[in-house]
Amino acid sequence: MMNPHSTSWDYVAAMFSYEFQGGGIDYDTLETLHRGDVHEWVEALEHSGLFDRPTIADAEAQWKHRPRLLLDILLLDADEMTRKRCDMAWSSLDRLAPFAQSG
């Protein structure tokens, strides 16, 4: 399992966190992440050439099981307001998830 304090996570955060800086958050992206659809992010790791296959597979498994881990990485360098907006949206998705699964 990838240690959340490892250098690998730092590289992942550096690759992705720019997308969430300055309030640049897209609700559809949050919804996709919340569902555990992490394909786009895993593919970016594969194409970066920075990670070996076991590291990528480990990240993918963890993100699918606990997508909030990926969100936390994405928000690492985001401003406080962006983090709060994302946290509120994520909480909203948590509340709606049982209805979406039953429908």
Order of alpha helices (4+ residues) and beta strands (2+ residues): alpha-alpha-alpha-alpha-alpha-alpha
